[in-house]
Amino acid sequence: MKTNVGTVDRIVRLVLAAVFAYLAMTVHAAFWIVAVVAVVTAALGFCGIYAVLGTSTCPASDGKTRQP
């Protein structure tokens, strides 16, 4: 799996995950889904939508695969 999410993008996703988690607790529980997806994509460094679109925010996405 290629890493296609850069450091800044990961930080933004984690901040948004916290916002959506707050919204899930106060407004509607459906926001948990968005929060979980944001955390998972930030943790893995891989976004399926980015892969489909062929884009990347990772400066080291020159074909290297991420090693676990």
LINBEL-V215099 format. One record per pair of residues at least 4 apart in sequence whose ideal C-beta (glycine too) atoms are under 6 Angstrom apart, sorted by the first residue. I is the first residue (numbers start at 1). GAP is how many residues later the second one is. Records with the same first field share a line. If there is no record, write none. Layout:
I = GAP + GAP
//
This chain:
1 = 45
2 = 63
3 = 42 + 55 + 63
4 = 42 + 43 + 46 + 52 + 54 + 57
5 = 4 + 5 + 40 + 42 + 52 + 53
6 = 51 + 52
9 = 48
10 = 32
13 = 25 + 28 + 29
14 = 28
16 = 22
17 = 18 + 21 + 22
20 = 11 + 14 + 15
21 = 14
23 = 4 + 8
24 = 5 + 7 + 8
41 = 6
50 = 5
56 = 5
//
